[in-house]
């Protein structure tokens, strides 16, 4: 093997540990950022529900068939389970892979 190819192969072998460390770190960072955005959305929805509860009597007096926002309360919480728990599960998997030797 010519020396220039041997040097390129050795460089690739040296870069693999960096790549192996970077992939989980990027996955963890992405999971944390997604989770932060989801939490902000949940807080905004809670605020909107609070505003609706404050004005619900006035709205129902004008429109008695006004539908519940996002269905009933238990269904609204069930709908949030996947967006809230999935990023945590993915970050946990990445941390496990990163810490495993």
C-alpha positions in Angstrom: 0.0 0.0 0.0 1.5 3.4 -1.0 2.4 5.6 2.0 -0.2 8.3 1.1 -3.0 5.7 1.3 -1.7 4.3 4.6 -1.7 7.7 6.1 -5.3 8.3 4.9 -6.4 5.0 6.4 -4.7 5.7 9.7 -6.4 9.1 9.8 -9.8 7.5 9.3 -9.1 5.0 12.1 -8.1 7.9 14.4 -11.3 9.8 13.6 -13.7 7.0 14.5 -13.6 7.4 18.3 -14.4 11.1 17.8 -17.4 10.2 15.6 -18.5 7.5 18.1 -18.6 10.2 20.8 -20.2 12.9 18.7 -23.2 10.9 17.5 -24.7 10.4 21.0 -23.9 13.9 22.0 -25.7 15.3 19.0 -28.6 12.9 19.7 -28.8 14.1 23.3 -28.6 17.7 22.4 -31.3 17.3 19.8 -33.5 15.4 22.3 -33.1 18.1 24.9 -33.9 20.9 22.4 -37.0 19.1 21.2 -38.1 18.4 24.7 -37.7 22.1 25.6 -39.9 23.1 22.6 -42.5 20.6 23.6 -42.6 21.9 27.2 -43.0 25.5 25.9 -45.9 24.3 23.7 -47.6 22.5 26.7 -47.2 25.6 28.8 -48.8 27.7 26.1 -51.7 25.3 25.8 -52.2 25.3 29.5 -52.3 29.1 29.4 -54.9 29.0 26.5 -57.0 26.6 28.5 -56.9 28.9 31.5 -58.0 31.8 29.4 -60.8 29.8 28.0 -62.0 28.7 31.5 -62.0 32.4 32.5 -64.2 33.3 29.6 -66.1 30.1 29.0 -69.4 31.3 30.6 -69.5 34.3 28.2 -68.7 32.1 25.2 -71.3 29.4 26.1 -74.0 32.1 26.6 -73.4 33.2 23.0 -72.8 29.7 21.5 -74.3 26.8 23.6 -72.8 24.2 21.2 -69.2 25.4 21.7 -67.1 22.2 21.7 -64.6 21.4 24.4 -61.1 22.4 23.5 -59.0 19.3 22.7 -61.8 17.1 23.9 -62.2 16.2 27.6 -59.4 16.9 30.1 -58.2 13.2 30.5 -57.9 12.8 26.7 -55.9 16.0 26.5 -53.4 14.7 29.0 -53.2 11.3 27.3 -52.5 13.1 24.0 -49.5 14.7 25.7 -47.9 11.4 26.9 -46.0 10.6 23.7 -44.6 14.1 23.0 -43.5 14.4 26.6 -42.1 11.0 27.2 -40.5 10.1 23.8 -37.7 12.7 23.9 -36.8 11.5 27.4 -36.7 7.9 26.3 -34.5 8.8 23.3 -32.1 10.9 25.5 -31.9 8.0 28.0 -31.0 5.6 25.2 -28.3 8.0 23.9 -26.9 8.5 27.4 -26.8 4.7 27.9 -24.9 4.2 24.6 -22.5 7.0 25.5 -21.7 5.7 28.9 -21.4 2.0 27.9 -17.9 0.8 27.5 
